[in-house]
């Protein structure tokens, strides 16, 4: 059973960066394909990007390209999502999510979410 | 990128059947997955590959997919089923492979 535990809530000013972590237990990070999904207040789920095992690369939604970086520390089984040049519209709950199967197309497991608030 | 369209809301009386649709161009050729999200909680997978149920999900939850519409059906609806429901596909041919529908708020009257 995979468990994903995310870092705590953040408050950032416009223009700053935020880095959210997602600690994996039950599996090793190398056995999983980690993705990140966000949800603005009162809005739906929005895919930001994730590891594509077919290509062996991390792919990002075009909307976030140039502003988002997803990395992994396999020594600690922790995934990270860093979003830069924050603006008020980036206020959202950020989730890490992963299929159980390495090449799965749906998310069996989700972190608890990290609220990022962007406000001056 | 691929677009999935869901009705914003569906209402149903307890004990009745709720049907939540997810529309997309030739969606029947893709695998559709469904998530339930209750307020303040992370989404939970309730249906995968159109009609399969993860362990722990009641048999009251079922899914189908054909043509341009996928459907999540909840039979004998209970108050605890009130939640937002999202459909999702993986479009491997796209540079934006993961697509979610806009979500449907299920209200139990």
gemmi code that builds the backbone of each chain (N, CA, C; Angstrom):
import gemmi

chains = {
    "A": [
        ("UNK", (0.845, -1.190, 0.000), (0.000, 0.000, 0.000), (0.884, 1.244, 0.000)),
        ("UNK", (0.618, 2.123, -0.943), (1.385, 3.364, -1.060), (0.771, 4.432, -0.165)),
        ("UNK", (1.626, 5.160, 0.526), (1.179, 6.342, 1.268), (1.972, 7.542, 0.779)),
        ("UNK", (1.265, 8.630, 0.563), (1.884, 9.875, 0.113), (1.581, 10.945, 1.156)),
        ("UNK", (2.624, 11.508, 1.747), (2.447, 12.532, 2.772), (3.121, 13.817, 2.301)),
        ("UNK", (2.318, 14.863, 2.191), (2.801, 16.128, 1.641), (3.194, 17.106, 2.737)),
        ("UNK", (3.959, 18.099, 2.343), (4.386, 19.146, 3.258), (3.212, 20.071, 3.574)),
        ("UNK", (3.427, 20.940, 4.553), (2.349, 21.765, 5.066), (2.043, 22.990, 4.222)),
        ("UNK", (0.987, 23.661, 4.630), (0.492, 24.831, 3.905), (1.554, 25.924, 3.821)),
        ("UNK", (1.467, 26.684, 2.737), (2.419, 27.761, 2.468), (1.658, 29.039, 2.131)),
        ("UNK", (2.238, 30.166, 2.535), (1.733, 31.472, 2.122), (2.891, 32.189, 1.438)),
        ("UNK", (2.672, 32.618, 0.230), (3.733, 33.249, -0.558), (3.239, 34.574, -1.147)),
        ("UNK", (4.201, 35.440, -1.404), (3.878, 36.712, -2.065), (3.964, 36.542, -3.573)),
        ("UNK", (3.238, 37.359, -4.298), (3.327, 37.304, -5.767), (4.770, 37.468, -6.218)),
        ("UNK", (5.146, 36.642, -7.198), (6.497, 36.679, -7.726), (7.440, 35.697, -7.069)),
        ("UNK", (7.067, 35.179, -5.915), (7.918, 34.227, -5.205), (7.759, 32.831, -5.798)),
        ("UNK", (8.519, 31.884, -5.231), (8.431, 30.481, -5.616), (7.985, 29.655, -4.417)),
        ("UNK", (7.423, 28.481, -4.710), (7.039, 27.552, -3.654), (7.509, 26.161, -4.061)),
        ("UNK", (7.932, 25.386, -3.065), (8.360, 24.014, -3.325), (7.596, 23.102, -2.369)),
        ("UNK", (6.785, 22.223, -2.941), (5.953, 21.301, -2.179), (6.573, 19.910, -2.253)),
        ("UNK", (6.615, 19.225, -1.124), (7.189, 17.887, -1.112), (6.120, 16.819, -0.915)),
        ("UNK", (6.453, 15.605, -1.326), (5.545, 14.468, -1.267), (6.378, 13.244, -0.900)),
        ("UNK", (6.271, 12.806, 0.347), (7.070, 11.697, 0.843), (6.331, 10.381, 0.605)),
        ("UNK", (7.019, 9.428, -0.024), (6.433, 8.132, -0.356), (6.812, 7.101, 0.697)),
        ("UNK", (5.851, 6.290, 1.073), (6.142, 5.126, 1.890), (5.316, 3.957, 1.370)),
        ("UNK", (5.795, 2.762, 1.673), (5.121, 1.563, 1.188), (5.693, 1.054, -0.128)),
        ("UNK", (6.227, 1.933, -0.920), (6.906, 1.633, -2.158), (8.136, 2.540, -2.200)),
        ("UNK", (9.024, 2.293, -3.153), (10.089, 3.261, -3.399), (9.667, 4.163, -4.551)),
        ("UNK", (10.199, 5.351, -4.559), (9.821, 6.331, -5.578), (10.139, 5.827, -6.983)),
        ("UNK", (11.190, 5.016, -7.105), (11.569, 4.513, -8.425), (10.560, 3.516, -8.982)),
        ("UNK", (9.680, 2.999, -8.131), (8.649, 2.067, -8.581), (7.382, 2.793, -9.031)),
        ("UNK", (7.363, 4.097, -8.857), (6.148, 4.867, -9.116), (6.376, 5.932, -10.183)),
        ("UNK", (5.267, 6.397, -10.749), (5.298, 7.518, -11.694), (4.518, 8.659, -11.047)),
        ("UNK", (5.219, 9.594, -10.455), (4.562, 10.639, -9.675), (4.062, 11.765, -10.560)),
        ("UNK", (2.850, 12.218, -10.243), (2.243, 13.341, -10.943), (1.778, 14.372, -9.938)),
        ("UNK", (1.490, 15.560, -10.453), (0.985, 16.641, -9.622), (-0.289, 17.217, -10.248)),
        ("UNK", (-1.277, 17.417, -9.389), (-2.593, 17.921, -9.798), (-2.948, 19.046, -8.832)),
        ("UNK", (-3.518, 20.120, -9.334), (-3.917, 21.185, -8.428), (-5.404, 21.468, -8.542)),
        ("UNK", (-5.920, 22.161, -7.519), (-7.345, 22.483, -7.464), (-7.507, 23.852, -6.822)),
        ("UNK", (-7.877, 24.820, -7.629), (-8.145, 26.161, -7.117), (-9.420, 26.125, -6.284)),
        ("UNK", (-9.592, 27.075, -5.380), (-10.775, 27.070, -4.501), (-12.074, 27.037, -5.299)),
        ("UNK", (-12.906, 26.045, -5.009), (-14.194, 25.923, -5.673), (-14.137, 25.472, -7.122)),
        ("UNK", (-12.959, 25.078, -7.574), (-12.785, 24.682, -8.981), (-12.455, 23.197, -9.100)),
        ("UNK", (-12.255, 22.758, -10.344), (-11.998, 21.348, -10.606), (-10.526, 20.988, -10.532)),
        ("UNK", (-10.253, 19.738, -10.876), (-8.888, 19.219, -10.854), (-8.154, 19.613, -12.125)),
        ("UNK", (-6.891, 19.983, -11.961), (-6.089, 20.433, -13.092), (-4.743, 19.722, -13.062)),
        ("UNK", (-4.452, 18.953, -14.111), (-3.183, 18.235, -14.199), (-2.060, 19.205, -14.507)),
        ("UNK", (-0.963, 19.105, -13.744), (0.179, 19.989, -13.944), (1.323, 19.297, -14.682)),
        ("UNK", (1.483, 18.007, -14.436), (2.574, 17.285, -15.068), (2.918, 16.045, -14.286)),
        ("UNK", (3.884, 15.293, -14.831), (4.300, 14.076, -14.150), (5.246, 13.267, -14.992)),
        ("UNK", (5.686, 12.150, -14.399), (6.657, 11.298, -15.062), (5.953, 10.387, -16.067)),
        ("UNK", (6.454, 10.397, -17.288), (5.918, 9.536, -18.338), (6.856, 8.349, -18.509)),
        ("UNK", (6.485, 7.169, -18.048), (7.398, 6.021, -18.120), (7.685, 5.569, -19.549)),
        ("UNK", (6.809, 5.911, -20.491), (7.065, 5.522, -21.889), (8.279, 6.247, -22.438)),
        ("UNK", (8.422, 7.506, -22.076), (9.538, 8.316, -22.557), (10.674, 8.398, -21.547)),
        ("UNK", (10.364, 8.053, -20.289), (11.367, 8.184, -19.246), (11.655, 9.626, -18.886)),
        ("UNK", (10.688, 10.488, -19.168), (10.886, 11.917, -18.906), (9.692, 12.473, -18.137)),
        ("UNK", (9.943, 13.603, -17.499), (8.849, 14.330, -16.868), (8.234, 15.273, -17.888)),
        ("UNK", (6.915, 15.226, -17.980), (6.218, 16.096, -18.922), (5.364, 17.083, -18.136)),
        ("UNK", (5.275, 18.290, -18.669), (4.545, 19.353, -18.003), (3.396, 19.828, -18.884)),
        ("UNK", (2.305, 20.190, -18.253), (1.227, 20.830, -18.992), (1.754, 22.139, -19.567)),
        ("UNK", (1.355, 22.409, -20.787), (1.871, 23.591, -21.476), (1.633, 24.857, -20.666)),
        ("UNK", (0.533, 24.889, -19.961), (0.178, 26.066, -19.169), (1.251, 26.425, -18.143)),
        ("UNK", (1.973, 25.411, -17.658), (2.928, 25.637, -16.580), (4.383, 25.573, -17.048)),
        ("UNK", (4.593, 25.251, -18.310), (5.964, 25.114, -18.794), (6.727, 26.415, -18.611)),
        ("UNK", (7.943, 26.260, -18.104), (8.769, 27.416, -17.818), (8.633, 27.913, -16.391)),
        ("UNK", (7.555, 27.499, -15.707), (7.342, 27.937, -14.327), (7.383, 26.789, -13.325)),
        ("UNK", (7.225, 25.562, -13.794), (7.142, 24.421, -12.876), (8.321, 23.483, -13.101)),
        ("UNK", (8.803, 22.914, -11.998), (9.854, 21.908, -12.051), (9.494, 20.794, -11.076)),
        ("UNK", (9.459, 19.580, -11.594), (9.162, 18.409, -10.758), (10.418, 17.563, -10.652)),
        ("UNK", (10.823, 17.299, -9.434), (12.053, 16.549, -9.201), (11.803, 15.434, -8.194)),
        ("UNK", (12.796, 14.555, -8.089), (12.680, 13.436, -7.157), (14.009, 13.223, -6.449)),
        ("UNK", (13.944, 12.898, -5.163), (15.117, 12.492, -4.394), (14.896, 11.033, -4.027)),
        ("UNK", (15.523, 10.154, -4.783), (15.285, 8.726, -4.558), (15.927, 8.239, -3.269)),
        ("UNK", (16.878, 8.994, -2.740), (17.517, 8.568, -1.482), (16.556, 8.706, -0.303)),
        ("UNK", (15.593, 9.604, -0.440), (14.613, 9.811, 0.631), (13.193, 9.480, 0.176)),
        ("UNK", (13.057, 8.995, -1.069), (11.728, 8.680, -1.621), (10.783, 9.865, -1.499)),
        ("UNK", (11.299, 11.024, -1.875), (10.505, 12.244, -1.800), (10.461, 12.922, -3.168)),
        ("UNK", (9.255, 13.259, -3.592), (9.058, 14.001, -4.831), (8.795, 15.467, -4.496)),
        ("UNK", (9.192, 16.339, -5.409), (9.029, 17.778, -5.202), (8.390, 18.420, -6.428)),
        ("UNK", (7.607, 19.442, -6.150), (7.042, 20.276, -7.213), (7.323, 21.721, -6.831)),
        ("UNK", (8.075, 22.401, -7.701), (8.389, 23.805, -7.470), (7.713, 24.649, -8.535)),
        ("UNK", (6.999, 25.658, -8.106), (6.295, 26.573, -9.005), (6.825, 27.973, -8.740)),
        ("UNK", (7.258, 28.645, -9.788), (7.870, 29.960, -9.635), (6.954, 31.058, -10.182)),
        ("UNK", (7.396, 32.295, -9.996), (6.660, 33.476, -10.476), (5.194, 33.396, -10.083)),
        ("UNK", (4.962, 33.133, -8.815), (3.599, 32.912, -8.344), (2.728, 34.148, -8.522)),
        ("UNK", (1.466, 33.883, -8.854), (0.473, 34.932, -8.927), (-0.762, 34.487, -8.166)),
        ("UNK", (-1.689, 35.388, -7.956), (-2.855, 35.075, -7.131), (-3.626, 33.872, -7.679)),
        ("UNK", (-3.639, 33.720, -8.984), (-4.363, 32.597, -9.594), (-3.743, 31.228, -9.278)),
        ("UNK", (-2.558, 31.230, -8.706), (-1.912, 29.974, -8.320), (-2.352, 29.524, -6.938)),
        ("UNK", (-3.161, 30.309, -6.266), (-3.716, 29.879, -4.993), (-4.571, 28.635, -5.218)),
        ("UNK", (-4.176, 27.548, -4.574), (-4.820, 26.264, -4.831), (-4.309, 25.226, -3.845)),
        ("UNK", (-5.008, 24.090, -3.827), (-4.484, 22.905, -3.150), (-3.724, 22.095, -4.191)),
        ("UNK", (-2.510, 21.735, -3.868), (-1.646, 20.970, -4.761), (-1.542, 19.545, -4.239)),
        ("UNK", (-1.842, 18.583, -5.138), (-1.801, 17.174, -4.775), (-0.699, 16.460, -5.565)),
        ("UNK", (0.011, 15.554, -4.905), (0.773, 14.552, -5.632), (-0.129, 13.325, -5.771)),
        ("UNK", (0.033, 12.613, -6.855), (-0.812, 11.449, -7.121), (-0.041, 10.468, -7.987)),
        ("UNK", (-0.321, 9.185, -7.811), (0.420, 8.191, -8.571), (-0.427, 6.966, -8.860)),
        ("UNK", (-0.221, 6.372, -10.031), (-0.805, 5.050, -10.258), (-0.039, 4.012, -9.448)),
        ("UNK", (-0.685, 2.907, -9.108), (0.035, 1.817, -8.469), (0.922, 1.108, -9.473)),
        ("UNK", (0.392, 0.919, -10.682), (1.202, 0.339, -11.748), (2.099, 1.414, -12.335)),
        ("UNK", (3.314, 1.046, -12.647), (4.293, 2.012, -13.138), (3.784, 2.760, -14.367)),
        ("UNK", (3.090, 2.057, -15.234), (2.580, 2.685, -16.463), (1.071, 2.870, -16.407)),
        ("UNK", (0.531, 2.935, -15.224), (-0.908, 3.082, -15.089), (-1.398, 4.430, -15.591)),
        ("UNK", (-2.661, 4.466, -15.983), (-3.223, 5.692, -16.547), (-4.215, 6.359, -15.615)),
        ("UNK", (-4.306, 5.879, -14.385), (-5.208, 6.487, -13.422), (-4.503, 6.517, -12.068)),
        ("UNK", (-5.034, 7.318, -11.172), (-4.362, 7.572, -9.903), (-5.008, 6.781, -8.767)),
        ("UNK", (-4.284, 5.758, -8.339), (-4.761, 4.964, -7.207), (-4.540, 5.691, -5.890)),
        ("UNK", (-3.469, 6.470, -5.839), (-3.072, 7.067, -4.565), (-2.868, 8.574, -4.713)),
        ("UNK", (-3.300, 9.286, -3.693), (-3.197, 10.734, -3.646), (-2.598, 11.151, -2.307)),
        ("UNK", (-1.812, 12.217, -2.330), (-1.421, 12.848, -1.091), (-2.614, 13.588, -0.493)),
        ("UNK", (-2.405, 14.108, 0.704), (-3.514, 14.778, 1.400), (-3.745, 16.196, 0.887)),
        ("UNK", (-2.806, 16.690, 0.069), (-2.953, 18.039, -0.472), (-2.178, 19.064, 0.341)),
        ("UNK", (-1.685, 20.066, -0.346), (-0.975, 21.180, 0.273), (-1.586, 22.481, -0.230)),
        ("UNK", (-2.110, 23.280, 0.674), (-2.693, 24.562, 0.298), (-1.582, 25.593, 0.135)),
        ("UNK", (-1.525, 26.167, -1.044), (-0.603, 27.273, -1.313), (-1.437, 28.527, -1.536)),
        ("UNK", (-1.197, 29.523, -0.718), (-1.920, 30.790, -0.823), (-0.948, 31.855, -1.305)),
        ("UNK", (-1.322, 32.525, -2.379), (-0.497, 33.602, -2.924), (-1.215, 34.914, -2.662)),
        ("UNK", (-0.590, 35.725, -1.826), (-1.237, 36.975, -1.436), (-0.197, 38.002, -1.029)),
        ("UNK", (-0.461, 39.243, -1.411), (0.456, 40.318, -1.009), (0.140, 40.803, 0.403)),
    ],
    "B": [
        ("UNK", (-5.883, 20.313, -26.676), (-5.918, 19.041, -25.975), (-7.360, 18.535, -25.889)),
        ("UNK", (-7.463, 17.274, -25.502), (-8.763, 16.628, -25.427), (-9.635, 17.287, -24.366)),
        ("UNK", (-10.932, 17.380, -24.649), (-11.860, 18.051, -23.732), (-12.913, 17.056, -23.234)),
        ("UNK", (-13.133, 17.053, -21.916), (-14.177, 16.237, -21.290), (-15.228, 17.159, -20.693)),
        ("UNK", (-16.499, 16.875, -20.982), (-17.587, 17.743, -20.548), (-18.513, 16.997, -19.592)),
        ("UNK", (-18.686, 17.549, -18.396), (-19.592, 16.980, -17.400), (-20.663, 18.009, -17.046)),
        ("UNK", (-21.862, 17.538, -16.659), (-22.865, 18.484, -16.151), (-22.401, 19.011, -14.804)),
        ("UNK", (-22.635, 20.286, -14.531), (-22.164, 20.843, -13.249), (-22.809, 20.186, -12.035)),
        ("UNK", (-24.056, 19.772, -12.177), (-24.748, 19.220, -11.030), (-25.760, 18.155, -11.437)),
        ("UNK", (-25.947, 17.216, -10.519), (-26.967, 16.180, -10.648), (-27.592, 16.014, -9.266)),
        ("UNK", (-28.919, 15.919, -9.236), (-29.618, 15.723, -7.968), (-30.410, 14.426, -8.022)),
        ("UNK", (-30.461, 13.742, -6.893), (-31.156, 12.456, -6.856), (-31.675, 12.225, -5.439)),
        ("UNK", (-32.799, 11.552, -5.340), (-33.363, 11.206, -4.029), (-32.678, 9.955, -3.486)),
        ("UNK", (-32.611, 9.840, -2.195), (-32.018, 8.630, -1.607), (-32.727, 7.372, -2.106)),
        ("UNK", (-31.923, 6.336, -2.383), (-32.491, 5.081, -2.855), (-32.673, 5.001, -4.352)),
        ("UNK", (-32.589, 6.142, -5.012), (-32.729, 6.166, -6.476), (-31.361, 6.002, -7.148)),
        ("UNK", (-31.376, 6.058, -8.487), (-30.162, 5.869, -9.269), (-29.681, 7.205, -9.838)),
        ("UNK", (-28.399, 7.484, -9.644), (-27.788, 8.687, -10.203), (-26.914, 8.304, -11.387)),
        ("UNK", (-27.005, 9.086, -12.433), (-26.163, 8.892, -13.610), (-25.427, 10.187, -13.914)),
        ("UNK", (-24.116, 10.101, -13.941), (-23.274, 11.263, -14.222), (-22.542, 10.995, -15.527)),
        ("UNK", (-22.704, 11.897, -16.467), (-22.115, 11.694, -17.785), (-20.810, 12.458, -17.953)),
        ("UNK", (-20.036, 11.974, -18.908), (-18.746, 12.582, -19.252), (-18.639, 12.499, -20.765)),
        ("UNK", (-18.729, 13.627, -21.424), (-18.729, 13.652, -22.875), (-17.380, 14.012, -23.459)),
        ("UNK", (-17.031, 13.341, -24.549), (-15.777, 13.635, -25.247), (-15.809, 13.033, -26.632)),
        ("UNK", (-15.074, 13.610, -27.535), (-15.052, 13.145, -28.916), (-14.538, 11.700, -28.993)),
        ("UNK", (-15.427, 10.790, -29.385), (-15.078, 9.370, -29.506), (-14.474, 8.832, -28.216)),
        ("UNK", (-15.065, 9.243, -27.092), (-14.520, 8.824, -25.802), (-14.578, 7.309, -25.626)),
        ("UNK", (-15.480, 6.670, -26.367), (-15.591, 5.219, -26.289), (-14.316, 4.493, -26.688)),
        ("UNK", (-13.425, 5.180, -27.390), (-12.164, 4.571, -27.804), (-11.067, 4.747, -26.750)),
        ("UNK", (-11.423, 5.433, -25.675), (-10.440, 5.683, -24.606), (-10.894, 4.991, -23.319)),
        ("UNK", (-9.982, 4.853, -22.389), (-10.311, 4.343, -21.062), (-10.631, 5.516, -20.143)),
        ("UNK", (-11.766, 5.399, -19.457), (-12.233, 6.486, -18.591), (-12.156, 6.049, -17.136)),
        ("UNK", (-11.712, 6.953, -16.314), (-11.594, 6.694, -14.882), (-12.405, 7.748, -14.131)),
        ("UNK", (-12.926, 7.373, -12.966), (-13.797, 8.259, -12.197), (-13.291, 8.385, -10.761)),
        ("UNK", (-13.394, 9.624, -10.243), (-12.981, 9.908, -8.866), (-14.127, 10.563, -8.126)),
        ("UNK", (-14.198, 10.263, -6.838), (-15.137, 10.913, -5.929), (-14.332, 11.822, -5.012)),
        ("UNK", (-14.801, 13.046, -4.818), (-14.120, 13.952, -3.916), (-15.126, 14.608, -2.974)),
        ("UNK", (-14.929, 14.371, -1.695), (-15.765, 15.013, -0.681), (-15.058, 16.265, -0.175)),
        ("UNK", (-15.811, 17.207, 0.366), (-15.224, 18.489, 0.782), (-14.033, 18.322, 1.716)),
        ("UNK", (-12.951, 19.015, 1.380), (-11.761, 18.999, 2.221), (-10.925, 17.743, 2.118)),
        ("UNK", (-11.278, 16.852, 1.201), (-10.546, 15.595, 1.065), (-9.934, 15.458, -0.313)),
        ("UNK", (-8.931, 14.592, -0.402), (-8.347, 14.279, -1.694), (-9.313, 13.394, -2.495)),
        ("UNK", (-9.195, 13.420, -3.810), (-10.039, 12.531, -4.625), (-9.768, 11.065, -4.314)),
        ("UNK", (-10.789, 10.242, -4.546), (-10.694, 8.797, -4.373), (-11.152, 8.142, -5.666)),
        ("UNK", (-10.370, 7.188, -6.154), (-10.727, 6.459, -7.367), (-11.922, 5.554, -7.082)),
        ("UNK", (-12.973, 5.654, -7.916), (-14.140, 4.794, -7.704), (-14.382, 3.848, -8.882)),
        ("UNK", (-13.929, 4.240, -10.076), (-14.051, 3.385, -11.261), (-12.803, 3.589, -12.110)),
        ("UNK", (-12.226, 2.505, -12.629), (-11.113, 2.623, -13.557), (-11.369, 1.734, -14.771)),
        ("UNK", (-10.714, 2.068, -15.851), (-10.917, 1.351, -17.125), (-12.407, 1.164, -17.426)),
        ("UNK", (-13.101, 2.253, -17.407), (-14.523, 2.362, -17.774), (-15.475, 1.778, -16.743)),
        ("UNK", (-15.158, 0.568, -16.223), (-16.181, -0.122, -15.432), (-15.624, -0.982, -14.293)),
        ("UNK", (-14.329, -0.940, -14.071), (-13.758, -1.736, -12.979), (-13.794, -0.957, -11.671)),
        ("UNK", (-14.050, -1.670, -10.572), (-14.114, -1.044, -9.256), (-12.899, -1.424, -8.423)),
        ("UNK", (-12.246, -0.439, -7.819), (-11.158, -0.775, -6.883), (-11.741, -1.512, -5.676)),
        ("UNK", (-10.898, -2.240, -4.988), (-11.364, -2.914, -3.784), (-11.831, -1.867, -2.767)),
        ("UNK", (-12.926, -2.192, -2.111), (-13.464, -1.275, -1.117), (-14.535, -0.342, -1.641)),
        ("UNK", (-14.700, -0.276, -2.963), (-15.753, 0.561, -3.546), (-17.018, -0.298, -3.688)),
        ("UNK", (-18.145, 0.192, -3.175), (-19.371, -0.619, -3.221), (-19.796, -0.968, -4.639)),
        ("UNK", (-20.473, -2.102, -4.757), (-20.967, -2.549, -6.059), (-22.012, -1.591, -6.626)),
        ("UNK", (-22.519, -0.701, -5.794), (-23.504, 0.276, -6.263), (-22.902, 1.225, -7.309)),
        ("UNK", (-21.583, 1.294, -7.342), (-20.896, 2.156, -8.306), (-20.540, 1.330, -9.543)),
        ("UNK", (-20.956, 1.816, -10.698), (-20.637, 1.125, -11.945), (-20.381, 2.152, -13.031)),
        ("UNK", (-19.769, 1.705, -14.112), (-19.458, 2.619, -15.197), (-19.641, 1.982, -16.557)),
        ("UNK", (-19.836, 2.829, -17.548), (-19.936, 2.372, -18.929), (-19.348, 3.450, -19.829)),
        ("UNK", (-19.036, 3.052, -21.055), (-18.401, 3.988, -21.981), (-18.652, 3.540, -23.402)),
        ("UNK", (-19.247, 4.426, -24.195), (-19.536, 4.090, -25.589), (-19.751, 5.377, -26.371)),
        ("UNK", (-19.348, 5.346, -27.626), (-19.579, 6.502, -28.484), (-18.897, 7.753, -27.957)),
        ("UNK", (-19.685, 8.771, -27.703), (-19.148, 10.043, -27.226), (-19.445, 10.311, -25.756)),
        ("UNK", (-19.946, 9.270, -25.053), (-20.326, 9.486, -23.653), (-19.924, 8.323, -22.751)),
        ("UNK", (-19.292, 8.660, -21.642), (-19.048, 7.706, -20.559), (-19.995, 8.067, -19.416)),
        ("UNK", (-20.415, 7.057, -18.689), (-21.392, 7.282, -17.623), (-20.981, 6.579, -16.341)),
        ("UNK", (-21.054, 7.324, -15.259), (-20.910, 6.748, -13.913), (-22.306, 6.599, -13.344)),
        ("UNK", (-22.638, 5.387, -12.927), (-23.958, 5.113, -12.368), (-23.810, 4.726, -10.905)),
        ("UNK", (-24.594, 5.378, -10.077), (-24.610, 5.058, -8.646), (-26.020, 4.594, -8.314)),
        ("UNK", (-26.148, 3.324, -7.965), (-27.457, 2.757, -7.640), (-27.737, 2.894, -6.150)),
        ("UNK", (-29.006, 2.922, -5.827), (-29.424, 2.989, -4.402), (-28.615, 4.056, -3.667)),
        ("UNK", (-28.712, 5.251, -4.182), (-27.907, 6.362, -3.670), (-28.140, 6.580, -2.177)),
        ("UNK", (-27.035, 6.850, -1.489), (-27.070, 7.132, -0.058), (-26.584, 8.558, 0.197)),
        ("UNK", (-26.917, 9.066, 1.353), (-26.513, 10.437, 1.701), (-24.996, 10.590, 1.622)),
        ("UNK", (-24.278, 9.538, 1.977), (-22.820, 9.569, 1.964), (-22.204, 9.620, 0.578)),
        ("UNK", (-23.026, 9.467, -0.469), (-22.516, 9.553, -1.843), (-22.447, 10.999, -2.324)),
        ("UNK", (-23.008, 11.912, -1.539), (-22.975, 13.321, -1.948), (-21.521, 13.786, -1.995)),
        ("UNK", (-21.115, 14.248, -3.171), (-19.711, 14.590, -3.415), (-19.578, 15.164, -4.822)),
        ("UNK", (-18.368, 15.597, -5.142), (-18.031, 15.948, -6.520), (-17.431, 14.719, -7.198)),
        ("UNK", (-17.781, 14.540, -8.448), (-17.279, 13.405, -9.222), (-16.585, 13.920, -10.482)),
        ("UNK", (-15.405, 13.363, -10.752), (-14.598, 13.778, -11.901), (-14.286, 12.575, -12.783)),
        ("UNK", (-14.440, 12.750, -14.087), (-13.942, 11.746, -15.013), (-12.543, 12.146, -15.470)),
        ("UNK", (-11.798, 11.176, -15.942), (-10.405, 11.424, -16.360), (-10.021, 10.425, -17.447)),
        ("UNK", (-9.270, 10.893, -18.411), (-8.710, 9.997, -19.424), (-7.217, 10.257, -19.538)),
        ("UNK", (-6.525, 9.291, -20.093), (-5.107, 9.422, -20.427), (-5.014, 9.349, -21.937)),
        ("UNK", (-4.671, 10.483, -22.549), (-4.575, 10.557, -23.999), (-3.113, 10.478, -24.389)),
        ("UNK", (-2.626, 9.261, -24.629), (-1.197, 9.045, -24.835), (-0.671, 9.728, -26.087)),
        ("UNK", (-1.569, 10.087, -26.997), (-1.119, 10.719, -28.244), (-0.950, 12.220, -28.091)),
        ("UNK", (-1.284, 12.731, -26.959), (-1.281, 14.181, -26.726), (-0.072, 14.601, -25.904)),
        ("UNK", (0.304, 15.862, -26.077), (1.357, 16.408, -25.204), (0.774, 16.851, -23.875)),
        ("UNK", (-0.531, 16.714, -23.731), (-1.225, 16.951, -22.466), (-2.022, 15.695, -22.164)),
        ("UNK", (-1.339, 14.643, -21.724), (-1.970, 13.313, -21.709), (-3.073, 13.117, -20.670)),
        ("UNK", (-2.994, 13.837, -19.557), (-3.977, 13.618, -18.491), (-5.022, 14.736, -18.552)),
        ("UNK", (-6.260, 14.337, -18.740), (-7.350, 15.296, -18.849), (-8.441, 14.931, -17.843)),
        ("UNK", (-8.914, 15.924, -17.106), (-10.034, 15.760, -16.190), (-11.264, 16.479, -16.746)),
        ("UNK", (-12.426, 15.922, -16.472), (-13.649, 16.654, -16.720), (-13.785, 17.756, -15.675)),
        ("UNK", (-14.740, 18.647, -15.917), (-14.908, 19.788, -15.031), (-15.509, 19.459, -13.676)),
        ("UNK", (-16.019, 18.244, -13.548), (-16.595, 17.818, -12.273), (-18.103, 17.994, -12.218)),
        ("UNK", (-18.753, 17.091, -11.489), (-20.197, 17.138, -11.278), (-20.493, 17.045, -9.790)),
        ("UNK", (-21.252, 17.995, -9.301), (-21.671, 17.973, -7.900), (-22.925, 17.114, -7.771)),
        ("UNK", (-22.815, 15.990, -7.052), (-23.967, 15.134, -6.814), (-24.617, 15.546, -5.502)),
        ("UNK", (-25.881, 15.943, -5.594), (-26.655, 16.319, -4.413), (-27.694, 15.243, -4.133)),
        ("UNK", (-27.712, 14.771, -2.895), (-28.715, 13.792, -2.469), (-29.821, 14.560, -1.753)),
        ("UNK", (-31.003, 14.531, -2.339), (-32.108, 15.362, -1.858), (-32.625, 14.916, -0.508)),
    ],
}
model = gemmi.Model(1)
for chain_id, residues in chains.items():
    chain = gemmi.Chain(chain_id)
    for i, (resn, *xyz) in enumerate(residues, 1):
        res = gemmi.Residue()
        res.name, res.seqid = resn, gemmi.SeqId(i, " ")
        for name, pos in zip(("N", "CA", "C"), xyz):
            atom = gemmi.Atom()
            atom.name, atom.element = name, gemmi.Element(name[0])
            atom.pos, atom.b_iso = gemmi.Position(*pos), 0.0
            res.add_atom(atom)
        chain.add_residue(res)
    model.add_chain(chain)
structure = gemmi.Structure()
structure.add_model(model)
structure.setup_entities()
